[in-house]
Structure formats: structure tokens, C-alpha cells
Amino acid sequence: MLPVRFDPAPDSVYDRLTRQWQIPVKLWLVQSNGASLFTGKGLVPGLAQASSGSAKVDAYRWAVANYVVTGKCDARYAAYYIDGFWLASATRAGADLHTLSNHDFSLAHKAFFFDLSPWGDEAPNDDLTQSLGLDRQALADVMRALAGRVPDK
């Protein structure tokens, strides 16, 4: 599957693929109005698990359950890359610092992609209102899940 940002605007990538080329959507991570399924409140969608209080961390919990635990990602490969948050200030760095061109190897090996802060004493810049240490805990959870799926030699 190819991840594409929901954007109903005419000629957006989403519009071209779904309306113009009529490629069906295989998995929705947004509601019909475009709002995220992950809210940081209530249950995590698709899991019988209470929210962490962070929409971002809830999305990671869902992804780990659906891609790492199920073996859809190869646990021997983890891809720690910046997420799309950088687009909010894309001119602060050079155009080549987006790291998109480095994804081929990781994608080819079904790596699990993540951008979680290892620092427990500061809020990550892409989720400033989450509880301190929550990103670090999510990172540890991702690493534990990956370690638990690495095949024996």
C-alpha cells in the first residue's frame, strides 16, 4: 500500500489517485470528514486499550499492534526518520534535509518507521502537550515489540 495524505482538494495527490485514477483506498486512518481516528482520548481505534492521552502515541500503539506484532513489518529493520512535522517550517533547513531519498532501503525491507523522542524530560516538538516522558515510553515500547519479533538465527 502507498500512504497518501487525505486531501479532497481538486488535483491533490489523494484526488488524483482516488477520484481521477479510481484507485481504491485500502485503509482509512481518518474519519469521513478528514479528522484523524486518533484523538488522544478514549479507546485507541481498533484496540481494546485506553488512550495514552496523546493522539501521536495512540497512532504508534495502533501501528505496533497492526504491523510489528503481526509480522507485517520486518523486525530486523527499524527506520528512525523525521516525520511530516518538519513541513511546518520547511524553509529552516536545506531542501535536501527531508531524508525522503533515504527511505528506499528501509521500505524495501519492510522496516517500521518512527519518529519518537528518546528524551524523557522534554516534550517532543511535534506533540508539545503530551505528558513528559510519553514519547520515550512509546519508543521503548516500539523497541520491545521489535525485539520480540526478531527471528532466531
C-alpha positions in Angstrom: 0.0 0.0 0.0 1.0 3.6 -0.6 0.4 6.0 2.2 -1.2 9.2 1.0 -2.4 12.2 3.0 -6.2 12.8 2.8 -6.7 16.0 0.8 -10.0 16.3 -1.1 -8.8 19.4 -2.9 -9.0 19.1 -6.7 -5.7 17.8 -8.2 -4.2 16.8 -4.8 -2.3 13.6 -4.9 -5.2 12.0 -3.0 -7.8 13.3 -5.5 -5.7 12.2 -8.5 -5.3 8.6 -7.1 -8.8 8.1 -5.8 -11.1 10.1 -8.0 -9.2 10.6 -11.2 -7.4 7.2 -11.4 -10.1 5.4 -9.3 -7.6 3.5 -7.1 -9.5 2.3 -4.1 -8.5 3.2 -0.5 -7.4 0.1 1.3 -7.1 1.5 4.8 -8.6 4.7 6.3 -6.8 6.4 9.2 -9.2 9.4 9.1 -12.9 9.8 9.5 -15.0 10.8 6.6 -14.5 14.5 7.3 -10.7 14.1 7.3 -10.3 14.2 11.1 -7.8 11.7 12.5 -9.1 8.4 14.0 -6.5 9.0 16.8 -7.6 11.7 19.2 -5.7 11.0 22.4 -9.0 10.5 24.2 -11.0 7.3 24.9 -10.0 4.0 23.3 -7.4 3.5 20.7 -9.2 2.7 17.4 -9.1 -1.0 16.7 -7.6 -1.8 20.1 -9.2 -2.5 23.4 -6.7 -0.1 25.0 -7.2 3.1 26.8 -5.7 6.2 25.2 -2.3 7.4 26.2 -3.5 11.0 26.2 -1.6 11.6 23.0 -3.0 11.2 19.5 0.5 10.6 18.2 1.4 7.9 20.8 -2.0 6.3 20.2 -1.3 6.1 16.5 2.1 4.4 17.3 0.4 1.9 19.6 -2.0 1.0 16.8 0.8 0.7 14.3 2.8 -1.5 16.5 -0.2 -3.8 17.1 -1.1 -3.9 13.4 2.3 -4.0 11.8 5.0 -5.1 14.2 3.2 -7.7 16.3 1.5 -9.2 13.2 4.8 -9.5 11.4 3.8 -7.2 8.5 7.0 -5.2 9.2 10.3 -7.0 9.4 11.5 -6.6 13.0 15.2 -6.7 11.8 14.8 -3.2 10.4 13.7 0.0 12.1 13.7 3.4 10.4 14.2 6.4 12.7 13.3 9.3 10.5 11.7 12.7 11.0 8.0 12.7 10.3 6.0 15.3 8.4 6.1 17.8 11.2 9.1 19.5 9.6 6.8 20.7 6.8 5.5 23.4 9.3 8.9 25.1 9.0 10.4 23.5 5.9 12.5 26.6 5.0 14.5 26.4 8.2 16.8 23.7 6.7 18.1 22.9 3.2 15.8 21.3 0.8 17.8 18.1 0.8 17.4 17.5 4.6 14.0 16.0 4.4 15.6 12.5 4.3 12.9 11.2 1.9 15.5 9.9 -0.6 17.0 7.6 2.1 13.8 5.6 2.6 14.2 3.2 -0.3 16.3 0.6 1.6 14.0 0.7 4.7 10.8 0.4 2.6 12.3 -2.5 0.6 13.0 -4.3 3.8 9.5 -3.6 5.4 11.1 -1.6 8.2 8.9 0.0 10.9 9.2 3.8 10.6 9.1 6.0 13.6 9.9 9.5 15.0 9.8 9.3 18.7 11.9 11.3 21.1 14.4 9.5 23.4 14.3 12.4 25.8 12.0 11.9 28.8 12.5 15.3 30.3 11.2 17.4 27.4 8.1 17.4 25.2 8.7 16.5 21.6 8.3 19.4 19.2 5.6 17.6 17.3 3.4 16.9 20.3 4.1 19.7 22.9 1.1 18.9 25.1 1.7 15.3 25.8 2.9 14.2 29.2 6.6 14.3 29.7 8.3 11.0 29.0 5.4 9.7 26.9 7.4 9.7 23.6 10.3 8.0 25.3 8.0 5.3 26.7 6.4 4.8 23.3 9.9 4.5 21.8 10.8 1.8 24.4 7.5 0.0 23.6 8.4 0.0 19.9 11.9 -1.3 20.6 10.5 -4.1 22.8 7.9 -5.1 20.2 10.6 -5.2 17.5 13.0 -7.2 19.7 10.2 -9.7 20.5 9.7 -10.3 16.8 13.3 -10.7 15.6 13.7 -14.3 14.3 16.2 -16.6 15.9 19.3 -17.3 13.8 
